[in-house]
Amino acid sequence: MSHVPDVVVTGLGATTPLGGDVPSTWAAALNGESGARRFDNDWVERFGLPVEFAATIKVDPAEAMARPEMKKMDPSAQYAVIAAREAWADAGSPEVDGARLGSVVSSGIGGIRTILDAWEGLLASGNARRVLPMTVPMLMPNSPTAYVSLEFGARAGAHAVVSACASGAEAIGYGVDMIRTGRADVVIAGGTEASIHPMNVAAFAASRTLSLRNDDPERASRPYDVDRDGFVMGDGAGVVVLESAEHAAARGARVYARIAGVGLSADGYHMTSPEPSGEGQIRAMRAALEESGIARMDVVHVNAHATSTVVGDLIEARSIRGLLGDEADHVALSATKSMTGHLLGGAGALETIFTVLALHDRQAPPTINVDNPDPELVLDLVRDKPRTLRDGDIAAINNSFGFGGHNVALVVASV
């Protein structure tokens, strides 16, 4: 039997509603800060939007990229490249043959702002020549991973798996598989989203999935609170550098954690609602845990998908309890979308970074805005302040679920 390499995380990068990089984002998360804010434009008045806020990007990409470069990219690709550059530098800019380097950066929606802006410009001008020649490369959902591949010369493969709000986590899982199957030694993987636009806000509001707490945006995302009323849209990207343990050791790389297990499943139930029993979620988590070889008692932390929807939060909580049984009693549960909002295709990647750092720093981040915990919550929720995780070998689960019934679970282990 051929050797299956362990896959470790050696670099982290992000640009988010909480900060323009990983250190500022992580510090804000540990401090329980919210990235939600009111729109600083005329969208509400112009379009009659019922939702007046979102978790917009904290740092303008123009602070990290040159204008000529930005003009060639949809914001989703801009965010991805900014995060990838940070992750690559954080990993020590590893020397690797481009044929052994992969890129897997996903988006749930793709270059939607480019599509809408180009169409609006065409309608307004009535002139096809006003459509920019870079429009198609900018709007493609594989554009972010393609730009990352070009940036670093990644030739082992440039992929963009699309599974709605599970896309970022599935991208990391795909990157793990690229290394395990021998296709690559190093993979730049993650997720990105730039979908805060009046049409998208209107569409999500029409589906009754967004919070309407316009009077208090910073407290609108409240997973597991009895008064939760929907999620808060967010923009941003999270990217990790994955590496075979042997490759990382050979170059003396600093290792944050190990991606020990990847679990995937589908509900086959409904386009937007999770299957009520959580059976598909349990299968994904169980598959990841079994693949990892880690005992249930060593799982001490879960970063939940927990979007702050009335139904979804409790289905996931019951699924975690269903998987871990009594061992769930010592699990510190965090719902970080309470601070970041929901980055859609970027969420799973950013939350993988949070999960990695929770193990590395032994600090489970808090869940904010939970004034009245749902009495049906059957897990120990970390509220308002970080919680110290125990010493020794420990593991955590990061859950990501998406419209269409996609379920992705990643098991992260300490090193």
C-alpha positions in Angstrom: 0.0 0.0 0.0 1.4 3.4 -1.0 2.1 5.9 1.8 -0.6 8.6 2.3 1.1 11.8 3.5 -0.2 13.8 6.4 -1.3 17.3 5.3 -0.4 20.3 7.5 -1.2 24.0 7.4 1.9 26.2 7.1 0.4 29.6 6.0 -2.7 31.6 6.7 -4.1 34.6 4.9 -7.4 36.6 5.0 -9.2 39.8 4.3 -12.5 40.1 6.2 -15.1 42.3 7.8 -12.9 42.2 10.9 -9.5 43.1 9.4 -7.3 43.2 6.4 -5.2 40.3 7.4 -5.2 37.2 9.7 -3.6 38.8 12.9 -6.1 41.7 12.9 -9.0 39.5 12.1 -8.1 36.9 14.8 -7.5 39.6 17.4 -10.9 41.2 16.6 -12.6 37.8 16.8 -11.0 37.0 20.2 -12.2 40.4 21.4 -15.8 39.7 20.3 -16.0 42.5 17.8 -18.7 42.7 15.1 -18.0 43.4 11.4 -21.6 44.3 10.6 -22.3 48.0 9.6 -24.8 50.1 7.8 -24.5 50.6 4.1 -22.6 53.9 3.4 -24.5 54.5 0.1 -28.0 55.2 -1.2 -29.1 51.5 -1.8 -31.8 51.5 0.9 -33.5 54.6 -0.4 -32.9 53.9 -4.1 -34.1 50.3 -4.1 -36.3 50.1 -1.0 -34.1 47.4 0.5 -35.6 45.9 3.6 -32.1 45.2 5.0 -29.9 48.2 5.6 -26.6 46.6 6.6 -24.0 43.9 6.0 -20.6 42.8 7.2 -18.6 44.6 4.5 -14.9 44.3 3.9 -12.9 46.1 6.6 -9.9 47.2 4.5 -10.2 48.5 0.9 -8.3 46.3 -1.5 -6.8 49.4 -2.9 -4.6 49.5 0.2 -3.1 46.2 -0.8 -3.2 46.2 -4.6 -2.3 48.6 -7.4 -5.2 50.1 -9.4 -4.1 48.6 -12.8 -4.1 45.2 -11.2 -7.5 45.7 -9.6 -9.1 46.7 -12.8 -8.5 43.2 -14.2 -10.2 41.4 -11.3 -13.7 41.1 -9.8 -13.5 42.0 -6.1 -13.8 38.2 -5.3 -10.5 37.6 -7.1 -9.0 40.7 -5.5 -9.8 39.4 -2.0 -8.5 35.9 -2.9 -5.2 37.2 -4.2 -4.7 39.5 -1.2 -5.4 36.5 1.2 -3.2 34.2 -0.9 -0.2 36.6 -0.8 -0.5 36.8 3.0 -0.7 33.0 3.3 2.2 32.5 1.0 4.4 34.9 2.9 3.3 33.5 6.2 4.3 30.0 5.0 7.8 31.4 4.3 7.3 31.6 0.5 8.2 28.0 0.1 10.4 26.9 -2.9 8.4 24.4 -4.8 8.3 23.2 -8.4 5.3 24.8 -10.0 4.3 21.3 -11.3 4.0 20.2 -7.7 2.0 23.3 -6.6 -1.8 23.5 -6.8 -4.4 26.2 -6.4 -8.0 25.5 -5.1 -9.8 28.7 -4.4 -13.6 28.7 -4.6 -16.5 31.1 -4.5 -20.2 30.3 -4.0 -21.4 32.9 -6.4 -18.4 34.1 -8.4 -18.0 37.4 -10.2 -21.5 38.5 -9.6 -20.6 42.2 -9.2 -18.8 42.2 -12.6 -21.9 40.6 -14.2 -24.3 43.0 -12.8 -22.2 46.1 -13.4 -21.5 45.1 -17.0 -25.2 44.5 -17.7 -26.2 47.8 -16.0 -23.5 49.6 -18.1 -24.7 48.0 -21.3 -28.4 48.9 -20.6 -27.5 52.5 -19.7 -25.3 53.1 -22.7 -27.0 51.0 -25.3 -23.6 50.4 -26.8 -22.0 46.9 -26.8 -18.6 48.6 -27.2 -18.9 49.8 -23.6 -18.5 46.2 -22.3 -14.9 45.8 -21.1 -12.8 43.1 -22.8 -11.9 41.6 -19.4 -15.5 41.1 -18.4 -15.6 37.3 -19.0 -12.3 36.5 -17.3 -13.5 38.7 -14.4 -16.9 37.1 -14.0 -15.9 33.4 -14.2 -16.3 31.6 -10.9 -12.8 30.1 -11.5 -11.3 33.5 -11.8 -10.0 33.7 -8.2 -8.2 30.4 -8.4 -6.9 31.2 -11.8 -5.4 34.4 -10.6 -3.8 32.7 -7.6 -2.4 30.0 -9.9 -0.9 32.7 -12.2 0.5 34.6 -9.2 2.5 31.7 -7.8 2.9 29.6 -11.0 0.8 26.7 -9.6 0.7 24.2 -12.4 -0.4 21.0 -10.6 -4.0 22.1 -11.0 -6.1 25.2 -10.6 -9.6 24.2 -9.3 -12.8 25.9 -8.1 -15.2 23.5 -6.5 -18.6 25.2 -6.1 -20.9 24.1 -3.3 -22.6 27.3 -2.2 -21.7 28.2 1.4 -19.6 25.1 1.8 -17.3 26.0 -1.1 -14.4 27.3 0.9 -14.2 24.3 3.2 -14.6 21.9 0.3 -11.8 23.7 -1.6 -9.5 23.0 1.4 -10.7 19.4 1.4 -9.9 19.1 -2.3 -6.5 20.6 -1.7 -5.9 17.9 1.0 -6.8 15.2 -1.5 -4.4 16.7 -4.1 -1.5 16.2 -1.7 -2.7 12.8 -0.4 -3.0 11.4 -3.9 0.4 12.6 -4.9 -0.7 15.3 -7.4 1.0 18.1 -5.4 3.3 18.8 -2.5 1.9 22.2 -1.7 -1.6 23.6 -2.4 -2.9 27.2 -1.9 -6.6 26.6 -0.9 -9.5 28.6 0.4 -12.6 30.6 -0.4 -13.7 34.1 -1.4 -16.9 36.1 -1.9 -17.8 39.6 -3.0 -21.6 39.5 -3.2 -22.7 42.5 -1.3 -24.8 44.2 -4.0 -28.3 45.5 -3.9 -29.7 42.7 -6.1 -28.1 40.0 -3.9 -29.3 41.7 -0.7 -32.8 41.9 -2.2 -32.7 38.3 -3.3 -31.6 36.9 0.1 -34.1 39.2 1.8 -36.9 37.8 -0.4 -35.9 34.3 0.6 -36.4 35.4 4.3 -33.0 34.3 5.3 -31.5 37.7 6.3 -31.8 39.4 9.7 -33.9 42.5 9.7 -32.4 44.0 12.8 -31.8 47.3 11.1 -31.8 49.2 14.4 -28.8 47.4 15.7 -26.6 45.8 12.9 -23.7 44.8 15.2 -26.0 42.6 17.2 -28.0 41.2 14.3 -26.1 37.9 13.9 -27.0 35.9 17.0 -26.6 32.2 16.5 -28.4 30.1 19.1 -30.2 33.1 20.6 -34.0 32.7 20.9 -34.4 36.0 19.1 -32.3 35.1 16.1 -34.0 36.1 12.8 -31.5 35.3 10.0 -27.9 35.8 8.9 -25.9 38.8 8.0 -24.2 38.9 4.6 -20.4 39.2 4.6 -17.6 39.7 2.1 -14.0 38.6 2.2 -11.6 35.7 1.7 -9.7 33.1 3.7 -6.7 31.1 2.2 -4.4 28.5 3.7 -1.2 27.0 2.5 -1.4 23.2 2.7 1.7 21.1 2.6 2.7 17.5 2.9 4.2 17.0 6.4 7.4 15.7 4.7 7.8 18.7 2.5 7.2 21.1 5.4 9.7 19.2 7.6 12.3 19.2 4.9 12.3 23.0 4.7 11.9 23.6 8.4 8.5 25.2 8.1 6.4 26.4 11.0 3.3 24.2 11.2 0.0 25.5 12.7 -2.0 22.3 12.7 -2.8 19.2 10.7 -5.9 18.7 8.5 -6.6 15.2 9.7 -9.9 14.3 8.1 -12.3 15.5 5.4 -16.0 14.4 5.3 -18.5 15.2 2.5 -22.1 14.3 2.1 -25.3 15.6 0.5 -28.8 15.9 2.0 -30.8 15.2 -1.2 -33.7 16.9 0.5 -34.3 20.6 -0.3 -32.6 23.4 -2.2 -32.4 25.8 0.7 -33.4 23.9 3.9 -31.3 21.4 5.7 -32.7 17.9 6.2 -34.4 18.1 9.6 -32.8 15.0 11.2 -29.3 16.2 10.4 -28.4 12.8 9.1 -26.4 14.2 6.2 -24.4 16.5 8.5 -23.7 13.6 10.8 -22.4 11.5 7.9 -20.0 14.2 6.9 -18.7 14.7 10.4 -18.4 10.9 11.0 -16.5 10.4 7.8 -14.1 13.1 8.6 -13.6 11.8 12.2 -13.1 8.2 11.0 -10.6 9.3 8.3 -8.7 11.2 10.9 -8.4 8.2 13.3 -9.0 10.6 16.2 -11.1 9.5 19.2 -14.3 11.4 20.0 -12.9 12.2 23.4 -10.1 14.3 21.8 -12.5 16.6 20.0 -12.6 19.6 22.3 -13.8 22.3 19.9 -16.3 22.8 17.1 -16.5 25.9 14.9 -20.2 25.6 13.8 -21.7 26.6 10.5 -24.4 28.3 12.7 -25.6 31.1 10.5 -28.2 32.5 12.9 -31.2 31.0 11.2 -34.1 29.8 13.2 -34.1 26.2 12.0 -30.6 25.6 10.9 -28.7 26.3 14.1 -30.5 23.7 16.2 -30.3 21.0 13.5 -26.5 21.4 13.5 -26.3 21.4 17.3 -28.3 18.2 17.5 -26.1 16.7 14.7 -23.0 17.4 16.7 -24.5 15.8 19.8 -25.7 12.9 17.6 -22.1 12.3 16.4 -20.2 12.8 19.7 -22.8 11.5 22.2 -21.7 12.2 25.8 -18.3 13.3 24.6 -20.0 16.5 23.4 -20.2 17.6 27.0 -16.6 18.7 26.9 -16.7 20.4 23.5 -16.4 24.2 23.3 -18.8 25.4 20.6 -18.1 28.6 18.7 -20.3 30.4 16.2 -18.0 33.0 14.7 -20.5 34.2 12.1 -21.9 36.2 15.0 -18.9 38.5 14.4 -17.9 38.1 10.7 -21.3 37.7 9.2 -21.7 35.0 6.6 -19.0 35.1 3.9 -21.0 32.5 1.8 -18.3 30.7 -0.3 -15.6 32.3 1.8 -17.1 31.2 5.1 -15.7 27.7 5.4 -12.2 28.8 4.6 -12.1 31.7 7.1 -13.6 29.4 9.7 -11.0 26.8 9.0 -8.4 29.5 9.8 -10.2 30.2 13.0 -10.3 26.5 13.9 -6.6 26.1 13.1 -5.7 29.1 15.3 -8.0 27.9 18.1 -5.9 24.8 18.4 -2.6 26.6 17.8 -3.3 29.3 20.4 -5.5 27.0 22.6 -8.2 29.7 22.5 -11.8 28.9 21.3 -13.2 32.2 20.0 -16.4 33.6 21.4 -20.0 33.7 20.1 -21.4 37.2 20.6 -25.0 38.6 20.8 -26.4 35.5 22.6 -28.5 37.2 25.3 -31.1 34.5 25.6 -29.6 31.1 24.7 -32.1 28.8 23.0 -33.2 26.2 25.6 -33.0 23.5 23.0 -29.3 24.1 22.5 -27.7 20.8 23.7 -24.0 22.0 23.6 -21.7 24.2 25.6 -21.5 27.5 23.8 -18.5 29.8 24.2 -20.1 33.2 24.8 -18.6 36.7 24.8 -15.1 35.8 25.8 -12.6 33.2 24.5 -12.2 29.9 26.3 -8.8 28.3 26.9 -8.5 24.8 25.4 -6.6 22.1 27.3 -3.0 21.1 26.7 -2.0 17.9 24.9 -3.1 16.4 21.7 -6.5 17.8 20.8 -8.7 18.1 17.7 -11.5 20.3 16.4 -14.3 20.1 13.8 -15.1 22.8 11.3 -18.6 22.5 9.8 -19.7 24.1 6.5 -23.1 23.6 4.9 -24.6 25.0 1.7 -27.7 25.6 -0.3 -28.4 22.5 -2.3 -27.7 20.2 0.6 -23.9 20.3 0.6 -22.3 19.2 3.9 -18.5 19.5 4.5 -16.7 18.7 7.8 -13.0 19.1 8.4 -11.2 17.6 11.4 -8.2 19.7 12.4 -5.6 18.3 14.8 -3.0 20.0 17.0 0.7 19.4 16.3 
